[in-house]
């Protein structure tokens, strides 16, 4: 799991990268929660998502947004962080030119950034959004949502109410041509403290099934 440093819009960005040994392996980018609330690439949810994707054969990158860890710059209300994510995806693609597919995954604030990047990068074939903060940010830009994906939410999330996420999923599910797989984990809080294995199990289950769908179609 080598440390990597790559160029971002405001200077260097710090990441961790795991390269798949499989030729033409799909790639995936992980986006961490809010920088001003302790979010880093070492957040337990992001760490576990990273390894879940790696176990499914992806080449995976997680990184620190600007101003976090050794990443240069300062917090920019999401606008700069979206640019950071785009730069991270550029770097990931540059060393995986023959990748069979491109995925994105984010947790909380990172899920919001990830869905914005999804709208801007048509090569992204699928997504995983964990506890997307539908009560805090406007997701109306997903009109339409360009890709199918997985949304995971805890039933006892004290920061992002399940009802807000359910409403977002219902809205997205009314769009044609995509399928949103919505999985609510009973008893889980925002950080899936007692249900981390269950959360990652859902991700791996979804990715394994996607091998017959989005990933296979991109090969």
BELWOTA-V166819 format. One record per backbone hydrogen bond with DSSP energy under -1.0 kcal/mol. NH is the residue of the N-H (numbers start at 1). CO is the residue of the C=O. E is the energy in kcal/mol with one decimal. If there is no record, write none. Layout:
nh,co,e
NH,CO,E
NH,CO,E
This chain:
nh,co,e
4,15,-2.4
6,13,-2.2
8,11,-2.9
11,8,-1.2
13,6,-3.0
15,4,-2.9
16,62,-2.9
17,2,-2.1
18,60,-2.6
25,22,-1.4
27,101,-2.8
28,59,-2.1
29,103,-1.6
30,61,-2.8
31,105,-2.1
37,34,-1.6
39,34,-2.5
43,40,-1.7
47,43,-3.1
48,44,-2.2
49,45,-2.5
50,46,-2.8
51,47,-1.8
52,48,-2.0
53,49,-2.5
54,50,-2.0
55,51,-2.4
57,54,-1.8
58,53,-2.0
59,26,-2.6
60,18,-2.3
61,28,-2.2
62,16,-2.3
64,14,-2.9
68,65,-1.8
71,68,-2.3
72,12,-2.7
79,76,-1.4
82,78,-1.9
83,79,-1.4
84,80,-2.4
85,81,-2.3
86,82,-2.0
87,83,-2.2
88,84,-2.5
89,85,-2.3
90,86,-2.2
91,87,-2.3
92,88,-2.4
93,89,-2.6
94,90,-2.0
95,91,-1.1
96,93,-1.0
99,96,-1.9
100,24,-1.5
103,27,-2.3
104,126,-1.5
105,29,-2.8
106,128,-2.1
107,31,-1.9
108,130,-2.8
110,107,-2.1
112,108,-1.6
113,109,-2.2
114,110,-2.6
115,111,-2.2
116,112,-1.4
117,113,-2.3
118,114,-2.2
119,115,-1.2
121,117,-1.6
124,121,-2.1
125,102,-3.1
128,104,-2.0
129,150,-3.0
130,106,-2.8
131,152,-3.2
134,132,-2.6
136,133,-1.6
137,133,-2.1
142,139,-1.9
143,141,-2.5
149,179,-1.6
150,127,-2.5
151,181,-2.8
152,129,-2.4
153,183,-2.1
155,185,-2.2
156,188,-2.0
157,154,-1.2
165,161,-1.3
166,162,-2.7
167,163,-2.0
168,164,-1.6
169,165,-2.7
170,166,-2.5
171,167,-1.9
172,168,-2.4
173,169,-2.7
175,172,-1.7
181,149,-2.7
183,151,-2.7
185,153,-2.9
188,185,-1.7
192,189,-1.3
199,195,-2.4
200,196,-2.6
201,197,-2.1
202,198,-1.9
203,199,-1.7
204,200,-2.7
205,201,-2.3
206,202,-2.4
207,203,-2.7
208,204,-2.4
209,205,-1.8
210,206,-2.0
212,209,-1.5
213,210,-1.9
215,210,-1.2
217,213,-2.6
218,214,-1.2
219,216,-1.0
